[in-house]
């Protein structure tokens, strides 16, 4: 949390979680200019800002809010009001850190909590680990914005198919980057889920490639030495871990097995899934 004023450049060397500006202490500085300066910084473009203003006019407060400032509070409010405003924003920040800003899916913290909860309840379930193949080559060719679109589309495909049966106990999370995870009942046909995801993914992924790349069937990407390398089009690999009673003692053990079984799927050309413990590899086309 950061209170301004002071030396703005010095304060913003570290990225704060929350910025509070009290207008009456700004002296020669203008709160509008300061807010514009903060919002122009890439690092602080999304940092929540509270402005405590001594100007209660509606026009002034709206001018501040138009800059994307979260709260504009009159200096006449009580300390208690300001305290609970800060407290609630801080709580919201903690909650939002558990959500992927790109896909709006639960991130690492909620994923770990869900896994721990199911283990503690001695539930039986299957963990599906998803990973995109040759995704870096795609980013190198089409850029990160294009890559983000593929990640968002992948999230939609996974959520749609995992929740196709409307099972309230199913769970989908975004680990980060091009890695996703889903938890489904061990009694559910998770192989069918994986098959449907692969089928839909392999169809829709073609929309993100040029006609030339689709016709060729691979990407041509220059390496650091300028030598052209060939990479297959983006595919999806799924590693499935069956969590049965007493098999795992903690979520780290599940993650280790998940990494191993996902590797088995990734070494198979194209989109594929592998299942532990049977270690079956399925290649869907």
N, C-alpha and C positions, 0 to 999 in steps of 0.2 A: 504494500500500500504506500502511496506517495502523496504528500501534501505539498502543494505549490502555493506561493512563489518561492523565489530563490534563484540560483543559477540554473535555468531550465536545461541547458545543454549538459551540465554536470549531473543533474538529477536523472536525466534520461539515458545515461550511459548504461544503466541496468534497466531491463524491461520490468516495470512494476505490474502487479496484478490489478491494481485499482489506483486511479488518480483523483485527488480531491483538490479543487481550486477554490479558494476563498477570495472573492472578487475585491473585498474591501481592503485587502493587504497588497494589492497589485501596484499601487503607487502610479508610476508612469506607464505601466503596461496595460494593454487592452485585452480583456478576456476573450474576445472574438478572435483576435490575432493569435493568442496563445493556443486556443483550441484548434485553429486551422493548422498551426505549426505542429502540434502533437499528431493530428490526424494525417498530416502529410508524411509522417514517418512510417515506413513500412512495418517496423517493429511494433509500433504503438497504434496502428490503424484500427485495431479491434479492442484495445484496452478500455474498459469501462471508465467513464469520467463523470464525476459529480461536480457541478458548479454551485457554490453557495453565493448567491447574488444579493447585493444590497439595493439593486434596482428592481422593484416589484412590478414594473410595467409589463403588460402582456406582450408588447412588441419586442422588448429586449429579451425576454425569456424564450419567445418563439425563435428569435434570431439565433440564440444559442442552441436550441434543440434541433434546428435545421442543419447544424453542422454534424449531426450524428452523436451528439452528447446525450448520454443515457438519462441523467437527472439534472434538473435545474431547481434548486431549493432556495427559498427565501431565507435570508439571514435571521429573520424573526422567529423561525421555528425553534422548538426546544432542543436541547442537547439530546434528550431521550429520543425524539423523532429522528434526528440525524443518526444516532447510534443504531437504531433498528433498521434504518435505510441501508447503512453500510453493512450491517450484519446480514441482511437478507440478500444483498448483492453478492457478498462473499460466499454465502451458502449456494447461491445460484451458479457461481463460478466453479465451485467444487463439483456440483452436479454435472455441469456442461463439460468438464474435463473428461468425464467418462463417456462422452458421446463423440463419435467421429464427425468433424465438421463437414466432411465431404459427402458421406453416405447417410449421416444421421443415425447410424447403427451404434449399439453399445460398444465401447472400446475395451481396452485391456482390463481395467479395474472391474467393471460389471461382468466381464467374461470369467475372470478368476473367481469372483464371488459366486457366480452361478455354478461353476464347476465344484467349488468347495461345498456349497449347499447340497448338491446332489450326492456328493460323496458322504457327507455327514449323515444324510438321510438313508444311506445305504441303497440308493436307487440304482437300477440298471438302465443304462442308456448308451447310445452310440455318439461318438464325437467325430464330426466330419471336418477335416482340415482342407481348405481350398487354397490353391496357389496358381498364379498365372505363369505360363512358360513363355520365354522369349519376350517378356514385357519390356525389358530394358532396351532391346533392339527397336521395339515399337516407339518408345519414348525418344530414342536417338533419331528416329526417322521423322516422326510426326509431332514431336514436342510434348511437353508435360501436360498441356491443356487437353490434347488429344488423349493422352494416357488417363487423365482424370475422368474423361467421358467413358472410357472403357471400364474403369473401376466402378463408376456409378451404375453402368449397365449390368455389370457382374453382380453387384449388390441386389439389384432389382430381380435378376433371374434367380438368385439363390433364395431370397425371401419369398418370392412367388411360389417356388416349388417346395420349399421346406414347409410352408404354411398352407399348402394346397388342401390338406385334410382338415385344416382349421383346428389343429391340436394346440390347445392353450399351453401345453408343456414344452412345445418346441421353442428353440431359441436360436437367433442368428446374431453374430457379433462380427465387428470389423477389427481385426488385430492391428492392422496398419498396412499402408502401402497396398500391395495386391494380395494380401493374406486375409482370409476370412475363416470363421469357424461356425459350425452349427451343432446344436445338441438336439437329438431326437430320441424318442422312446425306442428301446431295443426291440420292442415288439412291432415297430413300424417297418414298412418295407423301405429301408434306407437305400438299398441298392437301386430300387426304382426311382427314388428321388435323385440319386446321382446320375442315373441314365438320362432322366428328363432334363436335368441341369446341363449336362454335356451336350445333349441334342440341341437344346435351345441356344446355348452359348455358341456352339460351332456354326449355327445358322446366322445369329445376329452379329457375331464378331466381324463378319465379312463387310458389313456396312461401314466399318471404320478403316477400310483399306481402299486405296485407289484401284481403278480397273486394271492398271498395269501390274500392280503387286498381286492382285487376286489371280490374274491370268498366269502370271509367272509362278505363283504358289510359294513364294518366299520373299524376304526382304534382302536388299543389298545395302550393307552398312559398312562404311570405311572405318577401319580401326585407327589406333593412334599413329601408326606408320603410314596411313593413307592406303593401305591394302584393303580391297573390297572383300568383305566376308558375307556369307549367305546364312540367313536365319529363317527357320520356318515361321509361318504366321502364328499369331498368339493362340495358345490353346490353354485348357484348364486341367489341372491335376487335383485329384481328391484322395486324401489318405483317411481311412476310416478305422477308428479304434473302438472295439466293443468293451464297454466298462461293465463288467459283471461283478457280483457281490464278492468282496474280499480280494479282487484281483489287483487293485491299486490302493496304495496307502496315502498318496497325496497327488496333487495336480501336476507336480513336476514329473512324476513317473508317466502320467498320461501324455504330457507334452513330449517326452523323450520318445515314446513309442510312436506318437503321432508324426514326429519328424522322420523317423525311420520308414514308416509305411508310406508317407507322402513321397519320400525319395523313390520308393519302388514305382510309384505311379509316374513320377517325373522322368524316369529313365526310359519309359515307354513312349515312342513317338506319337505325337498328337494328344488329344484329350483322353484321359484314362483315370480309372480309380483303382485303388488297392485296399484290401481289407485285412486287418490284423484281428484275429489271430490266425485265420486260415491262410493269410498272405496271398489271397487271390488277386490277380490283376485282370481288369476288364478294360478292353479297348473299344470304345464306342465310336462308330462312324455313321 
